[in-house]
Amino acid sequence: AATFMAEDGFLAAARFISDSVEELDGSVAWNIPEVLKKHSAAPFGSQVLSAAGSTRFGVYGLDFGWGIPEKVEIVSS
């Protein structure tokens, strides 16, 4: 966490996320069991970052009478 708390922490986090995404390929879905093993083996107290989103979620096109949403948050537990 110290890396991300430093003066250039935001840039370090952006690079880390970018590098992680670039490593993904079409076989990522088939590797889910291995990914889960890695996550479950993480040391206690490890920090985890998760991001979710979908351009096909369709919620931004909904209008309940007070206009379309400005922001949508996806909650997971």
C-alpha positions as CSV (number, residue, x, y, z in Angstrom):
1,A,0.0,0.0,0.0
2,A,3.0,2.3,0.6
3,T,3.6,2.5,-3.2
4,F,0.1,3.8,-3.8
5,M,0.2,6.2,-0.9
6,A,3.4,7.9,-2.2
7,E,3.3,11.2,-4.1
8,D,3.0,9.4,-7.5
9,G,0.7,6.7,-6.0
10,F,-2.2,7.5,-8.4
11,L,0.1,7.0,-11.4
12,A,1.5,3.8,-9.9
13,A,-2.0,2.4,-9.4
14,A,-3.0,3.4,-12.9
15,R,0.1,1.6,-14.3
16,F,-0.6,-1.5,-12.2
17,I,-4.2,-1.7,-13.4
18,S,-3.2,-1.1,-17.0
19,D,-0.5,-3.7,-16.9
20,S,-2.9,-6.2,-15.3
21,V,-5.6,-5.6,-18.0
22,E,-3.0,-6.0,-20.8
23,E,-2.0,-9.4,-19.5
24,L,-5.6,-10.7,-20.0
25,D,-6.5,-12.7,-23.1
26,G,-9.4,-14.8,-24.3
27,S,-8.5,-17.7,-22.1
28,V,-9.1,-15.8,-18.9
29,A,-12.5,-17.3,-18.3
30,W,-11.0,-20.8,-18.5
31,N,-8.5,-19.9,-15.8
32,I,-10.9,-18.9,-13.1
33,P,-10.1,-21.9,-10.8
34,E,-6.4,-20.9,-10.9
35,V,-7.3,-17.3,-10.2
36,L,-9.4,-18.3,-7.2
37,K,-6.6,-20.4,-5.8
38,K,-4.2,-17.4,-6.0
39,H,-6.7,-15.1,-4.3
40,S,-7.4,-17.6,-1.5
41,A,-3.7,-18.0,-0.9
42,A,-3.2,-14.2,-0.4
43,P,-1.7,-13.3,3.0
44,F,-4.0,-12.1,5.7
45,G,-4.4,-8.3,5.6
46,S,-3.8,-8.1,1.8
47,Q,-5.6,-5.4,0.0
48,V,-7.8,-6.2,-2.9
49,L,-9.1,-3.9,-5.6
50,S,-12.1,-4.8,-7.7
51,A,-13.7,-2.8,-10.5
52,A,-16.8,-3.7,-12.4
53,G,-18.8,-2.2,-15.2
54,S,-20.5,-2.9,-18.4
55,T,-21.4,-0.7,-21.3
56,R,-24.2,-3.2,-22.1
57,F,-25.8,-3.0,-18.7
58,G,-28.6,-0.8,-20.2
59,V,-29.4,1.1,-17.0
60,Y,-28.4,4.5,-18.4
61,G,-31.2,4.3,-20.9
62,L,-33.9,3.8,-18.2
63,D,-36.1,6.7,-17.3
64,F,-38.5,6.4,-14.3
65,G,-39.9,9.8,-14.9
66,W,-37.2,11.9,-13.3
67,G,-34.6,11.5,-16.1
68,I,-31.9,9.1,-16.9
69,P,-29.3,8.1,-14.2
70,E,-26.2,10.2,-13.8
71,K,-24.3,7.5,-12.1
72,V,-24.8,3.7,-11.5
73,E,-23.0,1.8,-8.8
74,I,-22.6,-2.0,-8.9
75,V,-22.5,-3.7,-5.5
76,S,-21.1,-7.1,-4.9
77,S,-20.6,-9.1,-1.7
